[in-house]
Amino acid sequence: MHKIRASSLVYLISCIAALVGFGEVAFGQGGCGVTIIKDAPGGSGTIFEYEVTVDGDLPFLIELPGGESTGGPFNSTVTVTELPKVGWTLTDISCENEGATGFEITENGFTAGCDGGGLVTCTFFNVGTATIPTLSEWGMIAMAGVLGVIGLYIAIRRRRATA
């Protein structure tokens, strides 16, 4: 039988509550809202992960496909940080606010504060990185070409010897 510590249970409940509430922007009296938009050309099927902290609670993860948006309410602060994704580079974050809500763009995300109400909309721009073969891959490609030429030479030589 497994025992669940109270702190683990509280964390689990807060994560579930945060996930349930972080889907559609809803305004309470004096509350603020945040909307996250993902702009990743060519990445419509790619899932990007974000770490979100709402009103000083424990952080939780959300997944957002390229080309989609999500959001939710907050009362004092919200911090959203995009987690690195292999094959993609975060190039820019653009935020706009409506009302008395302020924001600050951080290294891979933003922090927004609520000052009586308003909406912050932030767009994360990503581009796919090209996969360039490393030197060892180029070496293998060259070696395959050399072996192919040698094999062709031996085959032609053997054919002439039997003729």
C-alpha positions as CSV (number, residue, x, y, z in Angstrom):
1,M,0.0,0.0,0.0
2,H,1.4,3.4,-1.0
3,K,1.3,6.4,1.3
4,I,0.8,9.8,-0.2
5,R,2.3,12.7,1.8
6,A,0.1,15.7,2.4
7,S,2.5,18.0,0.5
8,S,2.3,15.7,-2.5
9,L,-1.5,15.7,-2.4
10,V,-1.6,19.5,-2.1
11,Y,0.7,19.8,-5.1
12,L,-1.3,17.4,-7.1
13,I,-4.6,19.2,-6.3
14,S,-3.1,22.6,-7.2
15,C,-1.7,21.3,-10.5
16,I,-5.1,19.8,-11.4
17,A,-6.9,23.1,-10.4
18,A,-4.4,25.1,-12.4
19,L,-4.7,22.9,-15.5
20,V,-8.5,23.0,-15.3
21,G,-8.6,26.8,-14.9
22,F,-5.9,27.6,-17.5
23,G,-7.9,27.0,-20.7
24,E,-10.1,29.9,-21.5
25,V,-9.7,33.5,-20.4
26,A,-12.3,34.2,-17.7
27,F,-12.4,37.5,-15.8
28,G,-13.4,37.8,-12.2
29,Q,-14.0,41.1,-10.5
30,G,-10.6,42.9,-10.4
31,G,-8.9,39.9,-12.1
32,C,-6.7,39.8,-15.1
33,G,-6.3,37.4,-18.0
34,V,-3.4,36.1,-20.1
35,T,-3.4,34.6,-23.6
36,I,-0.5,32.8,-25.1
37,I,-0.2,32.4,-28.8
38,K,2.3,30.1,-30.5
39,D,3.6,31.2,-33.9
40,A,5.8,28.5,-35.4
41,P,5.7,28.3,-39.3
42,G,5.7,24.7,-40.4
43,G,5.2,23.5,-36.8
44,S,1.4,23.0,-36.7
45,G,1.8,19.4,-35.5
46,T,4.6,20.2,-33.0
47,I,3.9,20.4,-29.3
48,F,5.6,23.1,-27.4
49,E,5.8,23.0,-23.6
50,Y,5.5,25.9,-21.2
51,E,6.1,26.2,-17.5
52,V,3.4,28.4,-15.9
53,T,3.3,29.9,-12.4
54,V,0.0,31.7,-11.5
55,D,-0.3,33.9,-8.5
56,G,2.8,32.5,-6.8
57,D,1.4,28.9,-6.7
58,L,3.6,25.9,-7.7
59,P,4.6,25.9,-11.4
60,F,2.8,23.5,-13.8
61,L,3.4,22.5,-17.4
62,I,1.1,23.2,-20.4
63,E,1.4,21.9,-23.9
64,L,0.6,24.1,-26.8
65,P,0.6,23.0,-30.5
66,G,2.1,25.4,-33.0
67,G,-0.4,27.8,-34.4
68,E,-2.8,27.6,-31.4
69,S,-3.4,29.7,-28.3
70,T,-4.5,29.2,-24.7
71,G,-5.0,31.4,-21.7
72,G,-6.5,31.8,-18.2
73,P,-7.2,34.1,-15.4
74,F,-4.8,35.4,-12.7
75,N,-5.1,37.9,-9.8
76,S,-1.5,39.1,-9.0
77,T,1.2,37.7,-11.3
78,V,1.7,35.1,-14.0
79,T,5.0,33.8,-15.3
80,V,5.2,31.8,-18.5
81,T,8.5,30.3,-19.7
82,E,8.8,28.3,-23.0
83,L,10.9,25.1,-22.5
84,P,13.6,24.4,-25.1
85,K,12.4,22.2,-28.0
86,V,14.8,20.2,-30.1
87,G,14.8,21.4,-33.7
88,W,13.2,24.7,-32.8
89,T,14.7,28.1,-31.8
90,L,12.7,30.8,-29.9
91,T,13.4,34.0,-31.9
92,D,11.1,36.5,-30.3
93,I,8.3,37.2,-27.8
94,S,5.8,40.0,-28.5
95,C,3.4,41.1,-25.8
96,E,0.5,43.6,-25.8
97,N,-1.7,44.6,-22.9
98,E,-5.2,46.0,-22.5
99,G,-6.1,47.7,-19.3
100,A,-3.8,48.3,-16.3
101,T,-1.9,45.0,-16.6
102,G,1.9,45.3,-17.1
103,F,4.4,42.8,-18.4
104,E,8.1,42.2,-18.6
105,I,9.7,39.9,-21.2
106,T,12.3,37.5,-19.7
107,E,14.9,35.2,-21.2
108,N,12.4,32.5,-22.6
109,G,9.1,34.0,-21.5
110,F,7.4,36.8,-19.7
111,T,6.0,37.9,-16.3
112,A,2.8,39.8,-16.2
113,G,1.3,41.7,-13.2
114,C,-2.3,42.5,-12.5
115,D,-3.1,46.1,-11.5
116,G,-6.9,46.2,-11.2
117,G,-7.8,44.3,-14.4
118,G,-6.8,43.8,-18.0
119,L,-5.5,41.3,-20.5
120,V,-2.0,40.4,-21.6
121,T,-1.6,38.7,-25.0
122,C,1.9,37.3,-25.7
123,T,3.0,35.6,-28.9
124,F,6.0,33.2,-28.9
125,F,7.7,33.1,-32.3
126,N,9.8,30.0,-33.2
127,V,11.7,28.9,-36.3
128,G,12.8,25.4,-37.1
129,T,16.5,24.8,-37.2
130,A,18.0,23.1,-40.2
131,T,19.8,19.9,-39.5
132,I,23.3,20.2,-40.9
133,P,25.4,17.0,-41.0
134,T,28.4,17.1,-38.6
135,L,31.9,16.5,-39.8
136,S,31.7,12.8,-39.0
137,E,28.5,12.5,-41.0
138,W,30.2,14.3,-44.0
139,G,33.2,11.9,-43.5
140,M,30.8,8.9,-43.7
141,I,29.2,10.3,-46.9
142,A,32.6,10.8,-48.5
143,M,33.8,7.4,-47.5
144,A,30.7,5.8,-49.0
145,G,31.4,7.7,-52.2
146,V,35.0,6.6,-52.3
147,L,34.1,2.9,-51.6
148,G,31.5,3.1,-54.4
149,V,34.1,4.4,-56.9
150,I,36.6,1.7,-55.8
151,G,33.9,-1.0,-56.2
152,L,33.0,0.2,-59.6
153,Y,36.7,0.2,-60.7
154,I,37.2,-3.3,-59.4
155,A,34.1,-4.5,-61.2
156,I,35.2,-3.0,-64.5
157,R,38.7,-4.4,-64.2
158,R,37.4,-7.9,-63.3
159,R,35.0,-7.8,-66.3
160,R,37.9,-6.9,-68.7
161,A,40.1,-9.7,-67.3
162,T,37.5,-12.3,-68.0
163,A,36.7,-11.0,-71.4
